[in-house]
Amino acid sequence: MTRARRPLGNIDQILQLGFKDQPDGKPDVAHAAAFPGAAVQHVLLRDPSEYDFKWNGDATYVALHDLRLRDGEMAVDGKKVPRILDLRDRLTVLPAQCEVNGWSQLAKRTNQFTVLYIDPLLAENELEEARAKPVKPMVHFENNDLRFTLEKLRSLLKNPDPSDHVYAENLAMVAALEVYRLQNGGAPRPIADRGQLTASQERLIREAIAENAGRNLSLGELAALTKLSRFHFARAFKKTFGMPPHQFILHSRIEAAKVALVKDDIGLADLARSLGFGSQSRFSEVFRKSTGLSPAQYRRRNK
């Protein structure tokens, strides 16, 4: 049995896994991403039939399970959790410093799980006026809103592209807010509506996005230009531009691509790179979704 522990972004400790009959002690596939105040990890388990796990970290632990077990046990702060073998679409939320350990024997299928690690102060810092209660353990429960958000994060991690970074960062904050709401009875006091961005804030954002077409600005960098928290910035941005930041950024890049395809003879791979996409295939996918044409088709029709 081998164990591996490695840091994930600004979170000091992540879930420790130990696999039986696995010489390197690693899952088939593991993806990770980190943002200020949060980090996310996705693990795909095709081969290991049995593993044990342990966690006691400094973050709030939020997991979406897509697991079916033949057997297993789990304890939270020394207390055994009722055994559920079908964990598909089940969620777990655990507070920082909560000690978890157990073992699982997997059913023969593709099993996977996604974990979001959240700084305990993230929701309070982003909402500014919020005062969250201490997180309490919630094990193997169901909630559609949080599940859908984590499913979107899982999809981005399984097919990562630099152009999706703002979207992933925003989803991490949405998940933190949903956990905050769950922990506070599902009905927190209304969050102050800051309205739209001012004209000067809108101008700064347009200029920053245009000037950084090839660099993937973070949500935090954009929010800092307006002196708003990321949460309030994202809400004000959508009211101002009629779409979330990640969609506006992609729209701006596709508009720039249309001009370049007609005016220049730049290769598609170079154009994709210059617009912040990780690959030509990702650029083509977004372009076709927006225009109904591939970049090459658009160039031929408009040259």
Backbone hydrogen bonds, N-H to C=O, Kabsch-Sander energy under -0.5 kcal/mol:
donor,donor_aa,acceptor,acceptor_aa,energy
2,T,19,F,-0.7
4,A,17,L,-0.8
8,L,11,I,-1.8
11,I,8,L,-2.4
12,D,10,N,-0.5
16,Q,54,K,-2.8
17,L,4,A,-0.6
18,G,52,D,-2.4
19,F,2,T,-0.7
20,K,50,E,-2.0
22,Q,19,F,-0.8
25,G,22,Q,-1.0
28,D,44,L,-0.8
29,V,44,L,-1.6
31,H,42,H,-2.5
33,A,40,V,-2.2
35,F,38,A,-3.2
38,A,35,F,-2.1
39,A,117,Y,-2.0
40,V,33,A,-3.0
41,Q,115,V,-2.7
42,H,31,H,-2.8
43,V,113,F,-2.7
44,L,29,V,-3.0
45,L,111,N,-3.6
46,R,44,L,-0.6
51,Y,104,S,-2.3
52,D,18,G,-2.5
53,F,102,G,-2.5
54,K,16,Q,-1.7
55,W,100,V,-2.6
60,T,118,I,-3.2
61,Y,94,L,-2.7
62,V,60,T,-0.5
62,V,116,L,-2.2
63,A,92,T,-3.0
64,L,114,T,-2.9
65,H,63,A,-0.5
65,H,90,R,-2.9
66,D,112,Q,-2.3
69,L,85,L,-3.1
70,R,105,Q,-3.6
71,D,105,Q,-1.3
73,E,103,W,-2.1
75,A,101,N,-2.8
76,V,79,K,-2.7
77,D,75,A,-0.5
77,D,99,E,-3.6
79,K,76,V,-1.8
80,K,78,G,-0.5
81,V,74,M,-3.1
87,L,67,L,-2.3
87,L,85,L,-0.9
89,D,65,H,-1.7
90,R,65,H,-0.6
90,R,87,L,-1.9
91,L,141,F,-3.0
92,T,63,A,-1.9
93,V,138,M,-3.2
94,L,61,Y,-2.7
97,Q,57,G,-3.4
98,C,95,P,-1.5
100,V,55,W,-2.9
100,V,98,C,-0.5
101,N,75,A,-1.8
102,G,53,F,-1.8
103,W,73,E,-2.0
104,S,51,Y,-3.0
105,Q,71,D,-3.0
106,L,49,S,-2.4
106,L,104,S,-0.6
107,A,68,R,-3.2
109,R,107,A,-1.3
111,N,45,L,-1.6
111,N,109,R,-0.8
112,Q,66,D,-2.1
113,F,43,V,-2.0
114,T,64,L,-2.4
115,V,41,Q,-3.2
116,L,62,V,-3.5
117,Y,39,A,-3.4
117,Y,115,V,-0.5
118,I,60,T,-2.6
118,I,116,L,-0.6
119,D,37,G,-3.1
122,L,119,D,-2.5
125,N,121,L,-2.9
126,E,122,L,-2.8
127,L,123,A,-2.6
128,E,124,E,-1.2
129,E,127,L,-3.1
138,M,93,V,-3.0
141,F,91,L,-2.3
147,R,143,N,-2.1
148,F,144,N,-2.8
149,T,145,D,-1.8
150,L,146,L,-2.3
151,E,147,R,-2.4
152,K,148,F,-1.8
153,L,149,T,-1.9
154,R,150,L,-2.6
155,S,151,E,-2.3
156,L,152,K,-1.9
157,L,153,L,-2.2
158,K,154,R,-2.2
159,N,155,S,-1.2
164,D,161,D,-2.2
165,H,162,P,-1.7
168,A,164,D,-2.6
169,E,165,H,-2.6
170,N,166,V,-2.3
171,L,167,Y,-2.5
172,A,168,A,-2.1
173,M,169,E,-1.6
174,V,170,N,-2.3
175,A,171,L,-2.7
176,A,172,A,-1.9
177,L,173,M,-2.3
178,E,174,V,-2.4
179,V,175,A,-2.4
180,Y,176,A,-2.2
181,R,177,L,-2.4
182,L,178,E,-2.4
183,Q,179,V,-2.7
184,N,180,Y,-1.1
185,G,182,L,-1.1
186,G,181,R,-4.0
187,A,184,N,-0.8
194,R,192,A,-0.7
197,L,236,A,-0.7
202,E,198,T,-2.8
203,R,199,A,-2.2
204,L,200,S,-2.2
205,I,201,Q,-2.2
206,R,202,E,-2.5
207,E,203,R,-2.5
208,A,204,L,-2.4
209,I,205,I,-2.4
210,A,206,R,-2.3
211,E,207,E,-2.7
212,N,208,A,-1.0
213,A,210,A,-0.9
215,R,212,N,-1.2
217,L,215,R,-1.3
222,L,218,S,-1.8
223,A,219,L,-2.7
224,A,220,G,-2.2
225,L,221,E,-1.0
225,L,222,L,-0.7
226,T,222,L,-0.6
226,T,223,A,-1.2
227,K,223,A,-0.7
227,K,224,A,-0.5
228,L,223,A,-1.6
233,F,229,S,-2.8
234,A,230,R,-2.5
235,R,231,F,-1.8
236,A,232,H,-2.4
237,F,233,F,-3.1
238,K,234,A,-1.9
239,K,235,R,-1.7
240,T,236,A,-1.8
241,F,237,F,-3.1
242,G,238,K,-1.8
248,F,244,P,-2.1
249,I,245,P,-2.6
250,L,246,H,-2.1
251,H,247,Q,-2.6
252,S,248,F,-2.6
253,R,249,I,-2.0
254,I,250,L,-2.3
255,E,251,H,-2.2
256,A,252,S,-2.0
257,A,253,R,-2.3
258,K,254,I,-2.2
259,V,255,E,-1.5
260,A,256,A,-2.2
261,L,257,A,-2.8
262,V,258,K,-1.3
263,K,259,V,-2.6
264,D,260,A,-2.4
271,L,267,G,-2.6
272,A,268,L,-2.6
273,R,269,A,-2.1
274,S,270,D,-2.4
275,L,271,L,-1.1
275,L,272,A,-0.5
276,G,273,R,-1.7
277,F,272,A,-2.4
283,F,279,S,-1.9
284,S,280,Q,-2.8
285,E,281,S,-2.2
286,V,282,R,-2.3
287,F,283,F,-2.7
288,R,284,S,-2.7
289,K,285,E,-2.0
290,S,286,V,-1.8
291,T,287,F,-2.6
292,G,288,R,-2.7
298,Y,294,S,-2.5
299,R,295,P,-2.4
300,R,296,A,-2.3
301,R,297,Q,-2.1
302,N,298,Y,-1.3
303,K,299,R,-1.4
